[in-house]
Amino acid sequence: MAAILREPVCRERVRTIPRGFSWVDHRLVREHYIERCSHLALALYLFLVTVADAEGLSWWSERSLAERLGADADRIRQARAELQAADLVAYERPVWQLLPLKGGA
């Protein structure tokens, strides 16, 4: 069996973690969180991961999120309920909080 090449395909575009807080925990896949949510809920989660501050907080309104994600406010609320049921976010208007996955990093 040949060794796997561990070199970047595009060397001039190697990703670095930015100073801001914007990353996705691999356990979302390994521990099956991703399978508990609809595509819209996952899109909402990714959006929140991208815009949240270092403490995982965001103040985006449901209306603004709906516009950005191409959904109506009711579907955003449903997606939020899925994320809350999966224990991925907490929400108390107007604050969204990304929660650390249980069990540490």
N, C-alpha and C positions, 0 to 999 in steps of 0.2 A: 504494500500500500504506500502510495506517494505521500510525502509530508505536505501538510497544508501550508501554502504560502501565506505568511502573516505580514504582508506589506500592503500599504494603501494602494488602491487602484489609481487614485488621483492624488498624487503626492502634494501638489500645490494647494490642495483644499482639505487638509487634515483637520478634523474638527477638534476644537479645544473647548473646554467648559468655560462659558463666559463668567464674568464677575458677578452678574446678576443670578438670581435663583431661577433656573430653568432646566430641569432634568426630569427624566421619567424612570421610576424604579423598575428594574427588570422583573421583580416579583409580581408585577401586574400580569405577566404572562405565566411565569413559573407556578404561581399559586392560584391561577385560574380566575383572578378578578375580572379580567378582560371578557371572559365568557358570561359574566353575570349582567352585562350591560348592552344596551342597544348601540347601534352605530352613532346615533345622535348623542347619547350619553357619553360615549367615548370621545366624540368630537368636542363636546363641552368640556370634558376633563382635560383634554390636550390644550384647548384654548386657555383654560384657567391655569394650567401648569405654566404656560408661556407668559401670561400676563401677571401672575402673582408675584408679590414681593418676597423677600428672603424668609419671611415667616409663613409663607403660603397663603397670604391674604389678598383678596381682590374686592373691588367695589363696583364691578361692572353691573349695570342694571339688567333685569330680564329682557327688557325691550331692546337694549343695545346688543345683548348676546343673541337674541332672536334674529336681529337684522344681520349680524355678522355670520351666523351659522345657517341662515336661510330657513328658519323655522318660525312658527308662531309662538307666542308666550306660553300657551298651554302645553305645547310640546317641550319647551324648555323646562317648565315646571315638572313635567313627567320625567324628563331626563335627570333633573336634579334629584327627584325622589329615588330613581334607580341608583344614582351615585351615593346618596345617603344610605340606602339599604345595603349597598356593598361596602359601606363604611369608608368611603373615599373622600367625601366632603362633609362639612358641616355648613349650615346656612342659617343666618339670622339677619334678615333684611336690614341693611343693604350689604352685609359682609358675607362673602364666600370664604371658607377656610379649607384648604387642602389638608387632609389628615395624613400623618405618616402611616404606612402600612403596619399592621400589628406585628410584633415580634422583632422590631428594630430593623436596621439596614442590612 
